[in-house]
């Protein structure tokens, strides 16, 4: 039986931490930034964590 490949899009979007959690970029930080506050822009640049309810699916995409 052949090995199953990881999802290419997931490899580009998520990073595993040492403790097994998954980092992700925040949405809404790419365009139409003029009406968003500078504080909000700084927050959007920071990495977020994948929600626990989505963790199983994301790990499966990365480790397949």
Buried (B, 14 or more C-beta within 10 A) or exposed (E): EEEEEEBEEBEEBBEEEEEEEBEBBEEEBEEEEEEEEEEEEEEBEEEEEBEEEEBEEBBEBBEE
